[in-house]
Amino acid sequence: MAQSKADRIEALLDADCDETRIALYNPRATVAAIREVLAEPESISVDAALSVLNRDYFDDVRGIAEDCKRAVKDGEVSNDEELSDYLHQTVDGHERVIYTYQARIGLVCTDSVDAYEDETGEKPPSAEVQMFWALMQDVRDRLGDFDAIKAELESEQADRLGES
């Protein structure tokens, strides 16, 4: 297995020190060697890259769901229709829907890539439209309806009151 950058830098430092870890030799050469190691590009696997993209996408999904729950908790939303409108506005203004590049990345990660087609029976006219429907569905899948959110918030409040 290839050594990590940290292991290689540690080996460079060890080579430039005596047993008491006091630098004895050529610190400039050691610093230059460390800079060379740090300047090397790191290779990343496709799986690792997809993992980063998935984590970022689903962080957005969780963030939107939490924002909707906060709106219910704060009284901005008081029924299913208002929740649907709030979610629609939030998703419609999200960077994953506005920017084509972000929409395409989101479509690689979403669990609901066919949401537009499932709802309308047609192919989506653009990546942004497809991403809007997919993001809406992913958030809905995690969010639930107004009554479920309200019950969850009341349960959390009862738990907090029981702890105090």
C-alpha positions as CSV (number, residue, x, y, z in Angstrom):
1,M,0.0,0.0,0.0
2,A,1.2,3.5,-0.9
3,Q,2.3,5.7,2.0
4,S,0.1,8.7,2.8
5,K,1.4,12.2,2.5
6,A,1.6,12.4,6.3
7,D,3.7,9.2,6.5
8,R,6.0,10.4,3.8
9,I,6.5,13.8,5.5
10,E,7.1,12.1,8.9
11,A,9.8,9.9,7.2
12,L,11.4,13.0,5.7
13,L,11.5,14.6,9.2
14,D,12.8,11.5,10.8
15,A,15.6,11.3,8.2
16,D,16.7,14.8,9.1
17,C,16.8,14.2,12.9
18,D,18.8,12.3,15.4
19,E,17.3,9.9,18.0
20,T,16.4,12.9,20.2
21,R,14.4,14.4,17.2
22,I,16.7,17.4,17.0
23,A,17.3,18.5,13.4
24,L,20.9,17.9,12.5
25,Y,21.2,18.0,8.8
26,N,19.8,20.3,6.1
27,P,16.5,21.9,7.1
28,R,16.2,23.7,3.8
29,A,16.4,20.5,1.9
30,T,13.9,18.9,4.3
31,V,11.4,21.8,3.9
32,A,11.8,21.6,0.1
33,A,11.1,17.9,0.1
34,I,8.0,18.4,2.3
35,R,6.8,21.1,-0.1
36,E,7.3,18.7,-3.0
37,V,5.2,16.1,-1.2
38,L,2.4,18.6,-0.4
39,A,2.4,19.8,-4.0
40,E,1.6,16.4,-5.4
41,P,-1.9,16.0,-6.6
42,E,-4.0,13.5,-4.6
43,S,-5.9,10.9,-6.6
44,I,-9.5,10.3,-5.7
45,S,-11.6,7.4,-6.7
46,V,-14.9,7.7,-8.4
47,D,-16.6,6.1,-5.4
48,A,-15.0,8.6,-3.1
49,A,-16.1,11.5,-5.3
50,L,-19.7,10.2,-5.5
51,S,-19.7,9.8,-1.8
52,V,-18.8,13.5,-1.3
53,L,-21.5,14.5,-3.9
54,N,-24.2,12.3,-2.2
55,R,-23.4,13.7,1.2
56,D,-23.6,17.2,-0.1
57,Y,-26.9,16.6,-1.8
58,F,-28.6,14.9,1.1
59,D,-27.3,17.6,3.4
60,D,-29.3,20.0,1.3
61,V,-32.3,17.7,1.5
62,R,-32.1,17.4,5.3
63,G,-31.5,21.2,5.5
64,I,-34.7,22.0,3.5
65,A,-36.7,19.4,5.6
66,E,-35.4,21.0,8.8
67,D,-36.3,24.5,7.5
68,C,-39.8,23.3,6.9
69,K,-40.1,21.8,10.4
70,R,-38.8,25.1,11.8
71,A,-41.5,27.0,9.9
72,V,-44.2,24.7,11.4
73,K,-42.7,25.1,14.8
74,D,-42.6,28.9,14.5
75,G,-46.2,29.1,13.3
76,E,-45.3,30.3,9.7
77,V,-47.0,27.1,8.4
78,S,-50.3,25.9,9.9
79,N,-51.6,23.2,7.5
80,D,-50.7,20.9,4.6
81,E,-51.4,23.4,1.9
82,E,-49.1,26.1,3.5
83,L,-46.5,23.4,4.0
84,S,-46.6,22.5,0.4
85,D,-46.4,26.2,-0.6
86,Y,-43.5,26.8,1.7
87,L,-41.6,23.7,0.4
88,H,-42.3,24.7,-3.2
89,Q,-40.9,28.2,-2.6
90,T,-37.9,26.9,-0.8
91,V,-37.0,24.3,-3.4
92,D,-37.8,26.7,-6.3
93,G,-35.2,29.2,-5.0
94,H,-32.6,26.6,-4.2
95,E,-29.2,26.6,-6.0
96,R,-29.7,23.0,-7.1
97,V,-32.7,24.1,-9.1
98,I,-31.5,27.5,-10.3
99,Y,-28.1,26.5,-11.6
100,T,-27.8,23.9,-14.4
101,Y,-24.5,22.6,-13.1
102,Q,-25.9,22.0,-9.6
103,A,-29.0,20.5,-11.1
104,R,-27.0,17.9,-13.0
105,I,-24.9,17.0,-10.0
106,G,-28.1,16.7,-7.9
107,L,-29.6,14.4,-10.6
108,V,-26.7,12.0,-10.1
109,C,-27.4,11.8,-6.4
110,T,-31.2,11.9,-6.1
111,D,-33.4,9.0,-5.2
112,S,-36.2,10.5,-7.3
113,V,-34.7,11.2,-10.7
114,D,-38.0,10.2,-12.4
115,A,-40.3,12.3,-10.2
116,Y,-41.3,14.7,-13.0
117,E,-42.0,11.9,-15.5
118,D,-43.9,10.0,-12.8
119,E,-46.1,13.0,-12.1
120,T,-46.7,14.3,-15.6
121,G,-46.1,11.4,-17.9
122,E,-43.7,13.5,-20.0
123,K,-39.9,13.9,-20.2
124,P,-38.7,16.9,-18.3
125,P,-37.9,20.0,-20.5
126,S,-34.6,20.7,-18.7
127,A,-32.3,19.5,-15.9
128,E,-33.5,22.3,-13.7
129,V,-37.1,21.3,-14.0
130,Q,-36.2,17.6,-13.4
131,M,-34.1,18.6,-10.4
132,F,-37.0,20.7,-8.9
133,W,-39.3,17.7,-9.0
134,A,-36.7,15.3,-7.7
135,L,-35.6,17.6,-4.8
136,M,-39.3,18.2,-3.9
137,Q,-39.9,14.4,-3.8
138,D,-36.7,13.7,-1.8
139,V,-37.6,16.3,0.8
140,R,-41.3,15.1,1.0
141,D,-40.0,11.5,1.5
142,R,-38.1,12.6,4.6
143,L,-40.5,15.3,5.8
144,G,-43.9,13.7,6.0
145,D,-47.2,15.7,6.1
146,F,-48.1,18.6,8.3
147,D,-49.8,16.4,11.0
148,A,-46.8,14.1,11.2
149,I,-44.4,17.1,11.7
150,K,-46.7,18.7,14.3
151,A,-46.9,15.4,16.2
152,E,-43.1,15.0,16.0
153,L,-42.6,18.5,17.4
154,E,-45.1,18.0,20.2
155,S,-43.4,14.7,21.1
156,E,-40.0,16.5,21.2
157,Q,-41.5,19.2,23.4
158,A,-43.0,16.7,25.8
159,D,-39.7,14.9,26.0
160,R,-37.9,18.2,26.8
161,L,-40.5,19.0,29.5
162,G,-40.2,15.5,31.0
163,E,-36.4,15.9,31.2
164,S,-36.5,19.2,33.1
